[in-house]
Amino acid sequence: MSSHPCVLLAEDDPDLREFVASRLTTIGYRVVPVSNGLEAMQYLSDTMHDVSPEPAPDLLITDIRMPQADGIDVLAYTRMWTVPTIIVTAFGTPETFEEARSLGAVACFSKPFDIEALCQTVREHAPRTPS
Amino acid sequence: MRLTAKLTAALLVAICAVALVYGDIEVRRQTAAFEAQLEESQRTVGRLFRPMLARTWRNEGELSALYLVQFTRQMLREESVESKFDLRWVWLDDAASARRLPLVALPALAAVATNQELTVTTRAPDGSARLVSYVPLPVTPADGRRGALEISSSLQPVRAYTAASRARLLATLAVGIAVLAGLSALIGMWLVGRPVRRLAEVARQIGAGDLSARPGVRQRDELGYLAREMTRMANQLTAANTRVAKETRAKLQAIEHMRHADRLATIGKLASGVAHELGTPLAVVSGRAQLLAEGKVSTTEVIPFAASIKKQADRMAAIIRQLMDFARHAGGERSPLDLTKLVRDAANMLRTLAKESRVDIDVEAHGRPVIAPVDASQFQQVLSNLVVNAIHAMPDGGTITMSISRERAMPPGESDQRWYACVRVRDDGVGIPAEIGEHIFEPFFTTKEPGEGSGLGLAVSHGIIADHDGWIEATSKPGQGTCFSVYVPTEIDQPIG
């Protein structure tokens, strides 16, 4: 628990990444935006092993179909670190979401999504302690 | 006509031979009969005269006898008979005077000396042929000399008659041949020449494509039979023609249907990609609008929010327009277009679809335009097919590289190099095994599961590029990937790219 939990945001579209990041920042989160799964796993690894001074993520938001490391691969990775992961994707099918949930995803959103619902889910899994 | 001439000539030669042989035999027979008759007449004359001569010789002596002969000879000369007999008394020895010398040489007359009659043919001193008969006289003069009556007549009349007969025969033959030849020519022309010419004419017309021509030859013979068969053949050709025309129409229709089906499939795939692609900008629009509507945006942020919404809306409009552009053109109009732009557009349209399969699309281009006369939506259809195939070749994801270039190349089956625009779609997927390599462009050939693909994509693409006077090549190594190269003829007068 911290006053500014860190959210690792993996999204390859710059406009959407910027929008979600700014909204999460507005509601009090520290956002680390990356553009693909590989970068996400890299950040995770660096921070979890204390190689980087950056804050370790308390939550991960990621798309599924990204170049260089699929979201599913990322899921398997984050599971090791027990970091709650939310899936946000344009390619959502019931089967894909089922697979994601079985791998430990805490929520799945299909684009276009309700931004407030997303923020609410973030609050649930990475609560902020009042500062 | 040559046929008739050959037949006629053969026939006439046979007739000639037979006629000549028969004629000759007949003439010879007649001549022989004539000569036999003459011989008989000569001998008869001799025999009739002999007793009287013998009596005169015995009673009045040699001189009177010889005078009698002379007298009779004179009388015979004055008779106007056809073959004048010349009656003479001749001695059968060398001592005879010229008057009493036989016409025939003595050695030949040995038989006469033994009291036998003899008839021979000989030449007179003036060269003419004569028939000479010898009738010996049973008179033995005191000096033991042998003599005989010589009755001779010219064979010239006979010879003349023979010659005339032969001439008549030849003349008749000649006339006959001429008449027969003429008749045969006429009949040949009527029965063979005209119908054959007519049949040849009809054959020519049919060969030139006019299948309505029919031979009007109705003879009840071999030519009529030929004409009937030709009619039957022409009817069958007409029927076959109609069948072929129908089949060609059906085939063209089938190709059209195939192209249309593939087009719809492509539109469907692109639409699916578009639907997914719209999700992202729509998320921004809906998110920002929602926050605005709920009053959660500060005054200073309103304008940037609105600007972002507009930007995403424009983005969505562009995405939709691309798809509509592709869907709208029914195809068929070709114009010089920059293939680099077409390739980039196709890559943009297909990028989201590719992303779903974890595939990237890269575009390599020089930057200089590569212009070629193409139908934009048909070309896009080809590129879509190739990209979709490449995506399927990489089930675990990968990268598709599309490149455009201008190069000199030789069309398959030709020996000239020309300038072509070449678009390559390369993947590093599973590759195409050698044994299916030659089948990939066949319609309905597919290695996918039923329902996954129609197997039309490459066949239709092949047809479209062929219509553009180009061709598609595939090079592949199993396990190393495939490269499809699309060649389209390019304008000559553009800067070398």
Interface residues (C-beta under 8 A of the other chain):
Chain A: D13 D15 L16 F19 V20 R23 R65 M66 P67 D70 A90 F91 S110 K111 P112 F113 D114 I115 E116
Chain B: H276 E277 G279 T280 P281 L282 A283 V284 V285 S286 G287 R288 Q290 L291 E294 S308 K311 Q312 R315 T352 K355 E356 S357 R358 D360 G397
